[in-house]
Amino acid sequence: MSIDLADNARDVHALQTHARGWSFVADDAASALAGVNALPIPLRWLDGNRRDEAWCVSAAVVREVHGQMTLYATDALLCGLLDVTESGSLEPAIAAAYQQIQDTCAQRGFPHLLRAWNFFGAINAGSGDDERYRRFSVGRARVLAPAPDGGYPAATAIGIPGPSGRVQIAFLAAGRPGEAIENPRQTSAWRYPREFGPVAPGFSRAMLLPWLPTPLLLVSGTASVVGHETVHDATATQLDEALRNVGMVVDAAAARLQRPLALGRGSALRVYLRDAEEASAVAAQLSERLPAEADWMLLHGDICRADLRIELELRQSCLP
């Protein structure tokens, strides 16, 4: 087993030169990645020092395409993308998608789901328990309840601006479980009270992979939530709160690993922004707050709560 995430892959050419790996890329930048194992993110790029998120590995990668699912497998990890057209109700579509993902991972010897990225349209449409994000949570819980070994996977759920129709789930799985990490400032999502839906969201705040040669921390979509409540109204203050929450998760992982961790070298962040007109101000704030060594991209996407303006996630290589 050998994984070596290239924290210094500053452009597409770094991935092509490495020749092994895959890259998540914003929809409008996909044409720049011809010849690269690219998994599209169905959102428009707004700003940042990268247009892709490169995962470079030192082990051989095998690519498989099975209908609507694309897989990239090494000896240690399985990365996949399931892209389907929604027909009818969202809830059974999500349940069927997660069952397909779970079955595929198990059949290929990667039974432990570590991370999922969920994208679908009209995420805030509907009222009360009929809100589409809540129906998504119910559909996912049909497959992922109770929590898998190692805890719930880290996850992000972002709305594709525009009408419903497309559902895309990217995922990462392994042959052994990760270690779930929680944030002491936040209620664990799977313990949210009933007011947030008939089923609490089934994800951990982060997933730590300490068994890799270079341990890897995968932080879930993180927003301006303290306890279980949204705090702040303005995008700028919500971003500050989200960064504070990410910092707390990084600190919790550092304590688990018994080594210092901080944003900088080895950091790759995706930031999701509801209002594209705020992109310039948010990009300036991120440039000021993030270390120069951190990779980041700002994408246009709707957040799972209607009162949230912005969300971010982190992939952190735990370098010595």
Secondary structure, DSSP 4 states (H G I P E B T S, - for coil): ------TT--SHHHHHHH-SEEEEEEGGGGGGGTTS-EEEESSEEEEES-SEEEEE-SS--EEEEETTEEEEE-SSEEEEEEEEE--S-HHHHHHHHHHHHHHHHHHTT--EEEEEEEEEE-TT-SSGGGSHHHHHHHHHHHHH-SPPTTSSPEEEEEEESSSS-EEEEEEEEESS--EEE--TTB--GGG--GGG-SS----BSEEEETTSSS-EEEEEEE-SEEBTEE--SSHHHHHHHHHHHHHHHHHHHHHHHTS---SSTTEEEEEEES-GGGHHHHHHHHHHHS-TT-EEEEEE-B-SSTT--EEEEEEEE---
